């Protein structure tokens, strides 16, 4: 499978998880936990596969390796500590903040990278990092007021990040078509 198809699959899995969370936000069940464990493992495997396939692009390789490893950590943490709805929200919120920070660090690395990178990719990475980190902080804050509202916005956040990865896939496909 080509790299951009794997990135597209990551985006679609995150989009499906977001839509499912949004739909189930006012009547959550234990199924949601298992959906996220499965999605985290699948996206983790895809992330590591993209990282292994992108060895010629050091920055992309390390970024997807980190995302893959963190998502394996999400799956394990959800299995251990997400025994209640608030535990589920707290585990996902923590890892979303972590992923937002890592996304920001890699966006900064893109800016100082020797190989020219399209500005729309850098801008998209910065938007993903800002939405993920601030959205996760807001979700964790909201969880104390209403867990259902926090789940609703978590679903919206995952859907937005999934759509952003779909856009990254489109940009990657366009860059593969450009010679040189």
N, C-alpha and C positions, 0 to 999 in steps of 0.2 A: 504494500500500500504506500502511495506517495506521501511525502511529508504534509503537503497541504490537505490531503484527505484525512490524515490523522488529526490535524488541527481542527478541521471541520467536524470530525467525529467528537472531539473534546467539546467544542462549542455546542453541538446538538445535544450531547448528554447533559451538559450543564443547563441548557435551555429546558430540556424535558424535566430535569430535577426541579428547576425553578417553577415551571408551570404546575407540576404535581404538588409542590409545597404550597403554592398560592391557592390551589383548589382545595387542599386539605387543611388549610390554616385554621379554619373555625371548627373543624371536627378532626383534630389530629389523632392518629393511632400509632401503634408500634411499627406498623408497616413503613411509615415515613423514615424511621431510623434505619431499617434494612434497605430501603431504596437508596439512602445516602451512603450506606456502607458499600453497596454494590456499585453505585456511580463513582464513589471515591476510588475504589479498587480499579474500575475500568479506566477512568481518566488517569490514574496513576500509571497503569500499564502503558497506556497510549503516550503519556508524557515521557516515560523512560524510553519507549520505542522511538519517539521523535528525537530525543536527546542522543540516542545511539546512532540514529541515521544521519544526524546533523554534525558529525565530528569535524567536517571541514569548516563549519561555522562555529567557532569556540563559544561565543556568547549565547547563541541559540541552543547549543548542546547543553551548556551548564544550566540555562534557564529552565528547560524542560526536564532535566534531571532533578533539579530542586523541586519543581512543581510535582513531579511524579512521587518523589520521596515524601514530600509533605502530605500528599493525598493518601499515601499508605498510612502515615501517622494519623490522619483524620479517621480512616476506617478503623484502625485499632482503637483509637480513643473513643470513638462512638460506641464500639462494641463493649468497652470497659466502663466508661463513665456516663453514658447517655441513658441512664435508667429512668429518668423523669423528663418531662417536657422542658423544664428549666435547665436541666443538665444537658439536654440535646442542644438547646439554643446557646448555652454557654460554650460548649465544645466547638460547635460550628462557628460561633462568633469569634472565639479566640483564633481559630485557624484562618478565618477570613481576614482578620487584622494582620496576621502573620503573612498571608499570601499577598495582601495589599502592600505591605512594606517590601516584600521581596520583589514584587512587580515594579515598585518605584525604584528600587536599587538597580534592577536590570534596565529600566528605562534610562536612568542616569548613565549606566555603562554604555548604552547605545549612543548617547550623546558624545562620549569621548572615544568611541570605537574608531579605529583607523579606516575601516571600510565605510563608504558613504551609505547611509540608510535613508529611505524616503521619510520626509517629515510627517506624512500621514500615519506611518507606522509608529513613529516616536510619540506623536500626539495621541494615538489610540492607546498605546501602552500607558501613557500618563493619565489618561481618562480612566482606564481600567483600574489603575492603582488608586486613584482618588476615590472612585466610586466604591471599590471594594473596602478600603480601609475606613473611610468615613461612614459608609453604609453599615459596616459591621459594628463600629463603635455606637452608632445610633441604635442599631438593633439590640445590642447588649444593654443600652440604657433603657430602651422601651420595654425590654423583657420584664423589668421590675414593675412596670405599670400594667401591661397586658401581654401575656405570652402569645395570644392569638394574633394580635397586631404585629408583634415581633416576627412571628412565622410568616405572616402575609408579606411583610417587607423583605424578609429573607428570601422568599420565593421570587419577588420582583428583582432583588439583587442578583440572584443566581441567573435569572432569565436575561438580565442586562449583560452580565459577564459572559454568558453563553453566546448572546448576539455579538458581543465584541470579538470573541474568538472566531465566530463565523466570518466576521469582517477581516480579521487577521488572516484567515485562510484564503479569502479572496485576494488580499494584497500579496500573500506568498505565491499564489498561483500566477498573478500578474507579473511578479518579479521573475518567476521561472520562464515566462514567455519572452522577457526582454533579453536579447543577446548580450553577452559580456558580463 
